[in-house]
Amino acid sequence: MPGGHVGGVFFSSKVSGYAVRIVDELPSQGYTSEEEQAGFKQINETFGFYATLDTIARYVGQSDKEVLKWSVNEFYNKLKLLSWRAHAQKEYHRIMNSQNNQSNL
């Protein structure tokens, strides 16, 4: 691993540091009842980090192995971007649905 130590100790400590920061920097993680019914919560509980890795790899059009070569900072920033984008899209759809429902009254 470039710039790392044997056995991934450096990588693990960096990930732990980012995990602490990520709680404050990412949007809240609550699932709506519709998301729970669709199975998002079960996917996250079953696959954990792999589900996140798969999402990022698909987004950038690379294999999981290629994405794992990224630095922790690159991965973290992409995760942060995708999380905030998904949050904004979810909020936008909620607002638009609310406006459409009001105009239909």
C-alpha positions, 0 to 999 in steps of 0.5 A: 500500500503506498505510504502505508505500513505493513499489515494496514496499520496506518490505513486502519488508523486513518480510517478510524480517524475519518470515521470519527469525523464523518459522523459530524460531516455527513447528513443524518442516516435515518431511514424513512419507512419507505426506505426500510420497506424497500430494504435499504436498512437490511442491505446496509446491515448485511453488507456494511462497508462493501455496500459503500465500496460497491456504490462508489465503484459503480459511480466512478465506473471502476472495479472494487479493486481499483477503488481500494487503491485510492487513498483514504482521503480520496475515498472519504471525499467521494463518500462525502460528496455522494452522501450529500448529493443523495441527501439533497436529491432526497430533500428536493423530491420531498419538497417537490412532492409536497408542492405537488400535493398542495397544488392538487388540493 
